[in-house]
Amino acid sequence: MTDYLDDKEDMIEENADSRQDDRNKDEYERFCFLCRRPESQTGKMIELPNNIHICSDCMQKSFDTMTTQMNNGKLNYSDLLNMPNISMIDLSNFQGTAPQPKKIKKKKAQEKPAIDLKKVPAPHKIKATLDDYVIGQEKAKKVMSVAVYNHYKRVAADAMDEIEIEKSNMLMIGPTGSGKTYLVKTLAKLLDVPLAIADATSLTEAGYIGDDIESVVSKLLAAADNDVEKAEHGIIFIDEIDKIAKKKNTNQRDVSGEAVQQGLLKLLEGSEVEVPVGANSKNAMVPMVTVNTRNILFICGGAFPDLESIIKERLNKQASIGFYADLKDKYDNDPHILEKVTVDDIRSFGMIPEFIGRLPVIFTLQGLTEDMLVQILKEPKNAILKQYQKLLALDEVKLEFEDGALRAIAAKAMEKKTGARALRAILEEYMLDIMYEIPKDDSIGQVIITREYIDGTGGPRILLRGQEVPLLCSAE
């Protein structure tokens, strides 16, 4: 029995050696038919007919299983002469062409490319680009520009000498619709490092339904085209970070709150984690790679909806009695209340101290005012009004908004208290009938949105090609 197995292995190895030259010329890695691991992880593959490849580990397990079955009387020596009857490797399953798993190109051995510090964009240039797309939030844009600039320099100066530059992970706090996610998405357009945007609401502790904490690194790896070295110098933005705050007054295990914060500690600090390639969850059918998060910059953002009340409560405790006492409603209408946030306030909200300590750069975004909403409507390169103007321009119709109409739209958006997101909803409501009726009449050349139309007391003005004709219709 042993001699037969040895002869069989020798024959398989000789066949594998004869095809070694062909494999070296192949541009893609080979995958094991059983465990789906690439050849770079398993070593030399054993090649079978029909373009089937099996790693030495899976082949050894198959032989071990056959030996065990023979010792238990479940398999006779005569059965070995008929290979398709072997239960561990059923060659009848290999009939035809083997299904080809997703191919991953081989990484050619090359030296680590050094980043030219002269080509690193300066903070003022990064901020200038952000100014073209984001209105206001001067402090936030300044902080992010410096952080990204230092991140480039940190990657370029890595291992230059014994001085190791620590990374500055960031925590941005701002009301909904203030531009937190939009700032990061704009950065993704101008940066040359991979950037991944993850949502903290779907993260749970390992072993529970939901995404594992390492899934945020998997998204970064996918953004880097599965290039581990490139991903290790990327940026990860974790949105809705306030949703993993520690739950209060609960006796159940907090698998989506404090447990997630504790799981993120090792990623923020820097550690080697195994993540699947091309998937968010780990399973035996997906190859795994190791990613070091030491050089990955983490940006966390959240609205922290009840944080204002925590700040007001702390401020009202100061000098609450006497001639110099603060009024109870002094900070009720303060638009800059979030700027007074401290680490103690964030800890009172439900973030654990270990988590806050790994986010040394904390900054806030201002709530949007009516003037800022008017600017958001018309000034950015990707302004909402410019989008509608382009849509109607495809129908050869010019669209214009009166200043009074913009003010009325901004006032309605302020009432909704959802920030810049309300602008799109309001415009969709008023532009629906116009965009429905315009394609009916080819003689229409220009549409002017008036304040009366927004207020519901009149309608838009329609200019025909060459003359002006008032449109008598209600805002309905």
C-alpha positions in Angstrom: 0.0 0.0 0.0 2.8 2.4 1.0 4.8 1.6 -2.1 1.8 2.2 -4.3 1.1 5.6 -2.8 4.8 6.6 -3.1 4.9 5.6 -6.7 1.7 7.5 -7.3 3.1 10.6 -5.7 6.3 10.3 -7.7 4.4 10.1 -10.9 2.3 13.2 -10.0 5.4 15.1 -9.0 7.1 14.2 -12.3 4.1 15.4 -14.3 4.0 18.6 -12.2 7.7 19.2 -12.8 7.3 18.8 -16.6 4.8 21.6 -16.6 6.8 24.0 -14.5 8.2 25.9 -17.4 4.7 26.5 -18.8 3.4 27.8 -15.5 6.3 30.3 -15.3 5.1 31.8 -18.5 1.6 32.0 -17.4 0.4 35.5 -16.6 -2.1 34.5 -14.0 -1.9 32.5 -10.7 -3.4 29.1 -10.5 -6.0 28.2 -7.8 -6.5 25.0 -6.0 -9.7 23.3 -7.2 -10.7 22.3 -3.6 -9.6 25.1 -1.3 -9.5 27.9 -3.9 -6.2 29.3 -2.5 -3.7 30.8 -5.0 -0.4 29.3 -5.9 1.5 32.1 -4.2 0.1 30.9 -0.8 0.1 27.1 -1.3 3.3 26.7 -3.2 3.7 24.4 -6.3 0.4 23.0 -7.5 -0.2 19.4 -8.7 -1.7 19.5 -12.2 -4.4 17.0 -13.2 -6.3 16.5 -16.5 -8.9 19.0 -17.7 -6.8 21.9 -16.4 -7.4 21.0 -12.8 -4.9 22.0 -10.1 -4.7 20.8 -6.5 -2.3 22.0 -3.8 -0.1 19.6 -1.9 -2.1 20.1 1.3 -5.4 19.0 -0.2 -3.8 16.1 -1.9 -2.2 14.9 1.4 -5.5 15.2 3.1 -7.1 13.0 0.5 -4.4 10.4 0.9 -4.8 10.5 4.7 -8.6 10.1 4.4 -8.1 7.0 2.1 -5.7 5.5 4.6 -8.1 6.0 7.5 -10.9 4.5 5.5 -8.8 1.4 4.7 -7.8 1.0 8.4 -11.5 1.1 9.4 -12.5 -1.4 6.7 -14.5 1.1 4.7 -12.1 0.9 1.7 -10.4 -2.1 0.2 -7.1 -2.2 -1.6 -8.9 -3.3 -4.8 -10.9 0.0 -4.8 -7.6 1.9 -5.3 -7.4 0.4 -8.7 -10.6 2.2 -9.6 -9.8 5.8 -8.7 -13.3 7.3 -9.5 -14.7 5.3 -6.5 -12.5 7.1 -4.0 -14.8 9.1 -1.7 -12.5 12.0 -0.8 -11.6 13.0 -4.4 -14.4 11.9 -6.7 -12.9 12.3 -10.1 -16.3 12.1 -11.6 -16.8 15.6 -10.3 -13.9 16.7 -12.4 -15.4 15.7 -15.8 -15.3 18.5 -18.3 -13.6 21.7 -17.9 -13.0 22.9 -14.3 -14.8 26.1 -13.3 -12.3 28.9 -13.4 -12.2 31.0 -10.2 -11.6 34.8 -10.4 -8.0 35.3 -11.6 -5.6 37.6 -9.8 -2.6 38.9 -11.7 0.7 37.9 -10.3 2.5 40.7 -8.6 5.9 41.3 -10.1 8.7 41.7 -7.7 9.7 45.3 -7.6 11.1 47.8 -5.3 8.8 49.9 -3.1 8.1 53.1 -5.1 9.1 56.2 -3.2 6.8 59.1 -3.2 8.3 62.3 -4.4 7.8 64.9 -1.7 8.0 67.7 -4.4 4.9 66.2 -6.0 2.9 66.1 -2.8 0.1 68.7 -3.0 0.5 71.4 -0.3 -2.3 72.0 2.2 -3.4 75.3 0.6 -3.8 73.5 -2.8 -5.9 70.7 -1.3 -8.1 73.3 0.4 -8.4 75.3 -2.8 -9.8 72.3 -4.5 -12.2 71.6 -1.6 -13.3 75.3 -1.9 -14.5 74.7 -5.4 -17.0 72.0 -4.2 -17.8 72.7 -0.5 -19.2 76.0 0.8 -18.1 77.2 4.2 -16.5 74.8 6.8 -13.2 76.6 6.6 -11.8 75.0 9.8 -12.8 71.5 8.7 -11.2 71.9 5.2 -8.1 73.3 6.8 -7.7 70.5 9.3 -8.3 67.8 6.6 -5.9 69.4 4.2 -3.1 69.4 6.7 -3.9 65.8 7.8 -3.8 64.5 4.3 -0.6 66.4 3.5 1.1 65.0 6.6 -0.2 61.5 5.6 1.6 61.8 2.2 4.8 63.0 3.9 4.5 60.2 6.5 4.3 57.6 3.8 7.2 59.1 1.9 9.4 59.5 5.0 8.6 56.0 6.3 11.7 54.3 7.7 14.0 57.1 6.8 15.6 57.2 10.2 14.8 56.2 13.8 12.2 58.9 14.2 8.8 57.4 13.4 6.0 59.8 12.6 2.7 58.8 14.2 -0.5 59.1 12.2 -3.2 61.6 13.2 -6.5 59.9 12.9 -9.4 62.3 12.8 -12.9 62.6 14.3 -15.3 65.1 12.6 -18.5 66.1 14.3 -21.3 68.0 12.6 -25.0 68.1 12.2 -26.7 66.1 9.4 -26.3 67.6 6.0 -23.3 69.8 6.9 -21.0 68.1 4.4 -19.0 65.5 6.3 -19.4 62.7 3.7 -19.2 65.1 0.8 -15.9 66.5 2.0 -14.4 63.0 2.0 -15.8 62.1 -1.4 -14.3 65.3 -2.8 -11.0 64.3 -1.3 -11.3 60.9 -3.1 -11.4 62.8 -6.4 -8.2 64.7 -6.0 -6.1 62.3 -4.0 -3.9 59.6 -5.6 -4.2 57.2 -2.6 -7.0 54.6 -2.4 -9.9 55.7 -0.2 -12.8 53.6 1.2 -16.0 54.8 2.7 -17.5 52.4 5.3 -20.7 52.6 7.4 -20.4 51.9 11.1 -24.1 51.0 11.4 -23.6 47.6 9.8 -20.6 46.6 12.0 -21.0 44.0 14.7 -18.8 42.0 17.0 -17.2 38.9 15.4 -19.6 35.9 15.4 -22.8 37.9 15.1 -24.9 38.7 12.1 -23.5 41.8 10.3 -20.2 42.9 8.9 -17.0 42.0 10.7 -14.8 44.9 11.8 -12.2 43.9 9.3 -14.7 44.6 6.5 -13.6 48.2 6.4 -10.1 47.1 5.5 -11.6 44.8 2.8 -13.3 47.8 1.1 -10.0 49.6 1.1 -8.3 46.6 -0.4 -10.9 46.5 -3.1 -10.4 50.2 -3.8 -6.7 49.5 -4.3 -7.4 46.8 -6.8 -6.3 44.1 -4.4 -2.9 45.7 -4.1 -1.9 45.2 -0.5 1.0 47.6 -0.6 -1.1 50.3 -2.1 -3.9 49.7 0.4 -1.6 50.0 3.3 -1.1 53.7 2.4 -4.7 54.5 1.9 -7.4 56.3 3.8 -10.6 54.9 5.4 -13.6 57.0 6.3 -16.0 55.4 8.8 -19.3 57.3 8.6 -22.1 57.3 11.2 -19.5 56.6 14.0 -21.9 57.9 16.6 -24.2 54.9 16.0 -21.7 52.6 17.8 -21.9 54.6 21.0 -22.1 52.6 24.2 -25.7 51.7 24.9 -27.1 53.0 28.2 -29.3 51.2 30.7 -29.1 47.8 29.0 -28.4 44.4 30.5 -27.8 42.7 27.1 -24.5 42.2 25.3 -23.7 45.4 23.3 -22.6 43.7 20.1 -23.0 46.7 17.8 -21.9 49.4 20.2 -19.1 49.2 22.8 -17.9 45.9 21.3 -17.4 47.5 17.9 -15.4 50.3 19.5 -13.2 47.8 21.2 -12.7 45.9 18.0 -11.7 49.0 16.1 -8.9 49.8 18.6 -6.4 47.5 16.9 -7.2 48.9 13.5 -6.8 52.5 14.5 -3.6 51.9 16.4 -2.0 49.7 13.7 -2.0 46.0 13.4 -1.8 43.1 10.9 -5.2 41.7 10.1 -6.3 39.0 7.7 -9.0 40.1 5.2 -10.6 38.2 2.4 -9.9 39.1 -1.2 -13.0 40.1 -3.2 -15.5 39.6 -0.3 -16.5 41.2 3.0 -16.9 38.0 5.0 -14.4 35.3 5.7 -15.0 31.8 4.4 -13.0 28.8 3.1 -13.7 29.6 -0.5 -12.0 33.1 -0.6 -8.3 33.6 -0.4 -7.0 35.7 2.5 -4.3 38.3 2.6 -2.6 40.2 5.5 -2.9 44.0 5.6 -0.9 46.2 8.0 -3.0 49.2 9.2 -0.1 51.1 10.7 0.1 53.5 7.7 -3.7 53.7 7.0 -5.3 57.1 7.9 -8.7 56.7 9.6 -11.3 59.5 9.4 -14.4 59.0 11.5 -17.5 61.2 11.2 -20.9 61.4 12.9 -23.8 63.7 13.6 -23.9 63.0 17.4 -27.5 64.3 17.6 -27.7 64.6 21.4 -24.2 66.0 21.9 -25.5 69.6 22.0 -27.6 68.9 25.1 -24.6 67.3 26.8 -22.5 70.4 26.1 -25.3 72.8 27.3 -25.7 70.8 30.5 -21.9 71.1 31.2 -21.8 74.8 30.4 -24.9 75.6 32.5 -23.3 74.0 35.5 -20.6 76.7 35.4 -21.6 79.7 37.7 -25.3 78.8 37.9 -25.9 80.9 41.0 -25.1 84.5 41.8 -24.9 87.8 40.0 -22.7 86.4 37.3 -24.7 83.3 36.6 -25.5 82.3 33.0 -29.1 82.2 31.9 -30.5 78.7 31.3 -31.4 79.5 27.7 -28.1 81.3 26.9 -26.9 78.4 24.7 -30.2 77.3 23.3 -29.8 79.2 20.0 -26.1 79.2 19.8 -25.2 78.1 16.3 -21.6 77.4 17.3 -22.4 75.2 20.3 -20.6 72.2 18.8 -17.3 74.1 18.7 -17.3 74.0 22.5 -17.1 70.2 22.6 -14.5 68.5 24.8 -13.3 64.9 25.1 -15.4 64.6 28.3 -18.6 65.4 26.3 -17.8 62.8 23.7 -17.2 60.2 26.5 -20.5 61.2 28.1 -22.2 60.5 24.7 -21.0 56.9 24.9 -17.6 56.7 23.2 -15.1 54.8 25.3 -11.9 56.6 26.4 -9.6 54.1 24.5 -11.4 54.8 21.3 -11.3 58.6 21.7 -7.6 58.5 22.5 -6.8 56.9 19.1 -8.5 59.9 17.3 -6.3 62.8 18.4 -7.6 65.3 15.8 -11.1 66.3 16.7 -12.9 69.1 14.8 -16.5 70.2 14.2 -18.5 71.4 11.2 -20.9 74.3 11.5 -24.6 74.1 11.0 -25.6 75.6 7.6 -27.2 79.1 7.6 -29.6 80.5 5.0 -26.9 82.4 3.3 -24.7 79.2 3.1 -27.6 77.3 1.6 -28.0 80.0 -1.1 -24.3 79.6 -1.9 -24.6 75.8 -2.0 -27.4 76.2 -4.6 -25.4 78.1 -7.1 -21.7 78.4 -6.4 -20.0 75.0 -6.2 -18.8 73.4 -9.4 -21.3 70.6 -9.0 -24.1 72.9 -7.7 -27.7 71.7 -7.7 -28.9 74.5 -9.9 -26.2 73.7 -12.5 -27.4 70.1 -12.6 -30.9 71.2 -13.4 -29.7 73.7 -15.9 -27.7 71.0 -17.7 -30.8 68.7 -17.8 -32.9 71.4 -19.5 -30.1 72.4 -21.7 -30.3 69.0 -23.3 -33.8 70.0 -24.4 -32.4 73.3 -25.6 -34.1 75.2 -22.9 -32.4 77.8 -20.6 -33.2 77.7 -16.9 -32.7 80.6 -14.5 -33.6 81.3 -10.9 -34.4 84.7 -9.4 -32.5 85.7 -6.3 -35.8 85.8 -4.4 -36.6 82.2 -5.4 -33.2 81.1 -4.1 -33.9 82.8 -0.8 -37.3 81.1 -0.6 -35.9 77.7 -1.3 -33.2 78.2 1.4 -35.8 79.3 3.9 -37.8 76.2 3.3 -34.7 74.0 3.6 -33.9 75.6 7.0 -37.4 74.6 8.3 -36.7 70.9 7.4 -33.5 70.9 9.5 -31.8 68.3 7.4 -29.0 70.6 6.0 -28.1 70.6 2.4 -30.0 67.4 1.7 -33.3 69.4 1.9 -32.4 71.5 -1.1 -32.6 68.6 -3.5 -35.9 67.4 -2.1 -37.4 70.9 -2.4 -36.2 71.5 -6.0 -37.5 68.1 -7.1 -40.9 69.1 -5.9 -41.0 72.4 -7.8 -39.2 71.2 -10.9 -41.4 68.1 -11.4 -44.2 69.9 -13.4 -41.7 72.0 -15.4 -39.6 69.1 -16.5 -42.8 67.2 -17.4 -44.3 70.0 -19.5 -41.2 71.4 -21.2 -40.6 68.5 -23.7 -44.2 68.9 -24.9 -43.6 72.3 -26.5 -40.5 72.9 -28.8 -41.2 76.6 -28.9 -40.2 77.2 -25.3 -36.7 78.7 -25.0 -36.3 79.8 -21.4 -37.8 79.2 -18.0 -37.4 81.6 -15.1 -38.2 80.3 -11.5 -39.8 83.2 -9.5 -40.2 83.7 -5.8 -44.0 83.7 -6.3 -43.8 80.2 -7.7 -41.8 79.0 -4.7 -44.2 80.7 -2.3 -47.3 79.3 -4.1 -48.7 82.7 -5.1 -47.8 82.5 -8.8 -46.0 80.5 -11.4 -42.7 80.5 -13.4 -42.1 82.8 -16.3 -41.8 81.1 -19.7 -39.9 82.8 -22.6 -40.7 81.5 -26.0 -37.9 81.6 -28.6 -37.8 85.3 -29.5 -40.6 86.7 -27.2 -41.8 86.6 -23.6 -45.1 85.0 -22.7 -46.2 84.8 -19.1 -47.3 81.4 -17.9 -50.5 81.6 -15.8 -50.3 78.5 -13.6 -50.3 77.8 -9.9 -47.5 76.3 -7.8 -49.5 73.1 -7.6 
